[in-house]
């Protein structure tokens, strides 16, 4: 069993992996520390963990998409409002921000279009 621990929340997750792989990882970990923590283990492991986490984490907890950011930026400029701090981190919160403000944004755009059409 391999344990991942988050010191910020003091939460731990026990990973059930094949014992042969667990033993191989322990040897690799020893080599990492024998090298004075200057091996590429942390960089490689961080990259692979990121790939795995993107597959495991609920979609609403992933970072906002580029399209979400582009629309949120237009909404903020038009309505002179700021994106909530939590929306910077989470796709679901950004979607809520957009959904809550899109009616006012659409009304703003319609008023601009009406004023452009008047002589």
Secondary structure as UniProt FT lines:
FT   STRAND          2..6
FT   TURN            7..10
FT   STRAND          11..15
FT   HELIX           19..34
FT   TURN            35..36
FT   HELIX           41..56
FT   HELIX           59..61
FT   HELIX           66..79
FT   HELIX           85..89
FT   HELIX           91..117
//
